[in-house]
């Protein structure tokens, strides 16, 4: 035990000791953080995460991420410094598209979710109009480009999703609540339904003749609900602002498919297929004439 205590002290952990019948050892509160005990892969993962955060879509943490990254690199052993230097020289991070989220707002919402505290806030809708909301926040969901809050809307008596970048910074606590059972499929699936096809005027169900894993590789997150039918087929529920956009996007996924509904999309796919066939025939004829 003495060897273990000495080892802890050598690593910077304050260990208090007392002799006698009631004596013993006790970890004390340190004035400074002791060195992190990270495995090699963990240290590299933290460095990559901090670098990503420094150029991500959460405003207010970029400078802190850079400072933390500099401090971590100073204490890395030489073998890891070389790996981290290779990452820095080889990785180029493009600017994240989409609106940035305020770090303070995100932290306040996360705390409310953790502590089951109701929130009051003003919310800016897609058309720019503002409304006052009182909700029971349950989970934050990140789709890669945007952050969403899944909450029970007290006034509407149902689950709702809120884009965090549209929540005005001032949040008010409104007392505690008892956590509810998640919506069908869980919070992540609910967000996929809410932002993937529910808001769009044209909604569709499409069956792909390919395994779910293959289709998922070509689909952006939150582009719709994807579910397996069997080992060779899967179903996508998605939406768009126009039938043309929906038809071309589905075709670009790159797998054989069939449209279950709506009938308007089936007819539009048939019309576009005929148009493409005529275009290909004319192009081939023009090429043969030119040759």
C-alpha positions in Angstrom: 0.0 0.0 0.0 2.8 2.4 0.8 4.3 1.8 -2.7 0.9 2.6 -4.3 0.5 5.7 -2.2 4.0 6.8 -3.2 3.2 6.2 -6.8 0.1 8.3 -6.6 2.0 11.1 -4.9 4.7 10.9 -7.6 2.0 11.4 -10.3 0.8 14.6 -8.5 -2.2 13.3 -6.6 -2.3 14.8 -3.0 -2.6 11.9 -0.5 -3.1 12.8 3.2 -2.0 10.3 5.9 -2.7 10.1 9.6 -1.2 7.7 12.2 -2.8 6.0 15.1 -5.8 3.7 15.6 -8.1 6.0 13.5 -5.4 6.8 11.0 -5.2 5.9 7.3 -4.8 7.5 3.9 -7.1 9.9 2.1 -7.0 11.5 -1.3 -7.1 15.3 -0.9 -8.4 18.0 -3.2 -5.5 19.2 -5.3 -4.9 22.8 -6.2 -4.0 21.8 -9.7 -5.0 19.0 -12.0 -2.8 15.9 -11.8 -1.4 14.5 -15.0 -3.8 12.7 -17.3 -3.3 9.0 -17.5 -4.2 8.3 -21.1 -3.3 5.4 -23.3 -1.6 6.3 -26.6 -4.7 5.9 -28.7 -6.8 7.9 -26.2 -4.3 10.8 -26.3 -4.4 10.9 -30.1 -8.2 10.7 -30.0 -8.4 13.7 -27.6 -6.0 15.7 -29.9 -8.1 15.0 -33.0 -11.3 15.9 -31.1 -9.9 19.2 -29.9 -8.7 20.1 -33.3 -12.1 19.3 -34.7 -13.8 21.4 -32.0 -11.6 24.3 -32.8 -13.1 24.5 -36.3 -16.5 23.1 -35.5 -20.0 24.6 -35.4 -20.1 25.4 -31.7 -19.2 29.1 -31.3 -17.4 30.2 -28.1 -15.2 27.1 -27.6 -12.7 27.6 -30.5 -10.1 29.5 -28.5 -10.5 27.2 -25.4 -10.0 24.2 -27.7 -6.8 25.6 -29.1 -5.5 26.4 -25.6 -6.3 22.9 -24.4 -4.7 21.4 -27.5 -1.5 23.4 -26.9 -1.3 22.3 -23.2 -1.9 18.6 -24.1 0.8 18.6 -26.8 3.3 19.9 -24.3 2.9 16.9 -22.0 2.8 14.3 -24.7 5.7 11.9 -24.9 7.9 12.3 -28.0 6.6 9.1 -29.7 3.1 10.7 -29.6 4.2 14.1 -30.6 5.4 12.7 -33.9 2.0 11.1 -34.6 0.2 14.3 -33.6 2.5 16.4 -35.9 1.7 14.0 -38.8 -2.0 14.5 -38.2 -1.6 18.3 -38.1 0.4 18.3 -41.3 -1.9 15.9 -43.2 -5.4 16.9 -42.1 -7.2 20.0 -43.6 -10.5 20.9 -42.0 -12.9 22.8 -44.2 -15.2 25.4 -42.7 -18.4 23.8 -41.3 -21.5 24.8 -43.3 -24.6 25.8 -41.5 -25.3 28.0 -38.5 -23.1 28.0 -35.4 -24.5 27.1 -32.0 -23.7 29.2 -28.9 -21.7 27.1 -26.5 -23.3 28.7 -23.5 -26.8 27.9 -24.8 -25.8 24.3 -25.5 -24.3 23.8 -22.0 -27.4 25.3 -20.4 -29.8 23.0 -22.3 -27.6 20.0 -21.5 -27.7 20.8 -17.8 -31.5 21.2 -17.9 -31.7 17.8 -19.7 -29.5 16.2 -17.0 -31.3 17.8 -14.1 -34.9 17.4 -15.5 -35.6 21.2 -15.3 -38.2 22.8 -17.5 -37.1 25.6 -19.8 -38.7 28.7 -21.1 -37.3 30.4 -24.2 -38.2 32.3 -27.3 -37.9 30.3 -30.5 -37.4 31.7 -34.0 -39.3 29.6 -36.6 -38.2 29.0 -40.2 -40.2 32.0 -41.5 -38.5 34.3 -38.9 -41.5 34.6 -36.6 -40.8 34.2 -32.9 -42.9 32.2 -30.4 -42.5 31.6 -26.6 -42.1 28.0 -25.6 -42.2 26.2 -22.3 -40.7 22.7 -22.6 -39.4 19.6 -20.8 -36.0 19.1 -22.3 -34.9 15.4 -22.6 -32.1 15.1 -25.1 -29.7 17.0 -27.4 -29.1 15.3 -30.8 -26.3 16.3 -33.2 -26.8 15.4 -36.9 -23.3 16.6 -38.0 -24.4 20.0 -39.3 -27.0 21.0 -36.7 -27.9 20.5 -33.1 -31.5 19.7 -32.1 -33.3 19.7 -28.8 -35.9 17.0 -28.3 -38.4 18.2 -25.7 -42.0 17.7 -24.6 -43.9 20.9 -25.4 -46.2 21.7 -22.5 -48.5 23.9 -24.5 -48.9 21.5 -27.4 -49.0 18.4 -25.3 -46.6 16.5 -27.6 -42.9 15.9 -28.5 -41.2 18.6 -30.6 -37.7 19.2 -32.0 -36.1 22.6 -31.8 -33.0 23.7 -33.7 -30.6 25.0 -31.1 -29.3 27.8 -33.3 -32.9 29.2 -33.4 -33.3 29.2 -29.6 -32.6 32.7 -28.4 -29.7 32.8 -25.9 -31.7 33.7 -22.8 -33.1 30.6 -21.1 -35.3 30.5 -18.0 -35.7 27.6 -15.6 -39.3 26.8 -14.8 -39.1 24.1 -12.2 -38.6 20.3 -12.3 -40.4 17.6 -14.2 -40.6 13.8 -14.2 -38.7 12.4 -17.3 -41.1 10.9 -19.9 -40.7 7.7 -21.9 -38.9 8.5 -25.1 -41.0 8.8 -28.3 -41.3 5.7 -30.5 -37.9 4.5 -31.8 -36.0 6.7 -29.4 -34.8 10.3 -29.5 -32.4 9.9 -32.5 -35.1 8.2 -34.6 -37.6 10.9 -33.7 -35.2 13.6 -34.9 -34.6 11.7 -38.1 -38.4 11.6 -38.7 -38.9 15.2 -37.7 -36.1 16.7 -39.9 -35.8 14.0 -42.6 -39.3 14.0 -44.1 -42.0 15.4 -41.8 -41.4 19.1 -42.6 -41.4 18.7 -46.4 -44.5 19.1 -48.7 -43.5 15.9 -50.7 -43.0 12.8 -48.6 -42.1 9.4 -50.0 -41.4 5.8 -49.2 -38.8 4.0 -51.4 -37.6 0.5 -51.3 -33.9 -0.1 -52.3 -32.8 -3.5 -53.6 -29.6 -3.3 -51.6 -28.6 -4.0 -48.0 -29.2 -1.3 -45.5 -25.4 -0.9 -44.8 -24.8 -0.2 -48.5 -27.5 2.5 -48.7 -26.5 4.0 -45.3 -23.0 4.8 -46.6 -24.5 7.1 -49.3 -27.1 8.9 -47.1 -26.4 12.0 -45.1 -27.5 11.8 -41.5 -31.0 13.1 -40.8 -32.0 12.7 -44.5 -34.8 10.4 -43.6 -35.7 7.1 -41.9 -33.9 4.0 -43.1 -34.9 0.6 -42.0 -34.0 -3.0 -43.1 -36.7 -5.1 -44.8 -34.4 -8.2 -45.1 -30.8 -8.9 -45.9 -31.1 -7.6 -49.5 -33.6 -4.7 -49.2 -34.3 -1.7 -47.1 -36.9 1.1 -47.0 -36.3 4.8 -46.9 -38.8 7.4 -45.8 -37.7 10.8 -46.9 -39.0 14.1 -48.2 -38.2 17.1 -50.4 -39.5 20.5 -51.6 -40.2 19.2 -55.1 -40.8 15.9 -56.9 -38.0 16.6 -59.3 -35.5 17.1 -56.5 -36.8 13.9 -54.8 -36.6 11.8 -58.0 -33.1 12.8 -58.9 -31.7 12.5 -55.3 -33.1 9.0 -55.0 -31.6 8.0 -58.3 -28.2 9.4 -57.3 -28.0 7.1 -54.3 -26.9 4.5 -56.8 -29.0 1.4 -56.2 -32.0 -0.2 -57.9 -35.2 1.0 -56.3 -39.0 1.1 -56.4 -41.3 3.9 -55.2 -44.0 2.7 -52.8 -45.8 6.1 -52.6 -46.9 8.7 -53.4 -48.4 8.0 -56.8 -47.3 11.5 -58.0 -43.6 10.5 -57.4 -44.1 7.2 -59.4 -45.5 9.2 -62.3 -42.7 11.8 -62.1 -40.0 9.0 -62.1 -41.7 7.5 -65.1 -41.7 10.9 -66.9 -38.1 11.7 -66.1 -37.0 8.2 -67.2 -38.7 8.7 -70.6 -37.0 12.1 -70.8 -33.6 10.7 -70.0 -34.1 7.9 -72.5 -35.0 10.3 -75.3 -32.0 12.5 -74.4 -29.7 9.5 -74.5 -31.1 8.4 -77.9 -30.7 11.9 -79.4 -27.1 12.2 -78.0 -26.2 8.8 -79.5 -27.6 9.8 -82.9 -25.8 13.1 -82.9 -22.6 11.3 -82.1 -23.0 8.8 -84.9 -23.8 11.6 -87.3 -20.7 13.6 -86.3 -18.6 10.4 -86.6 
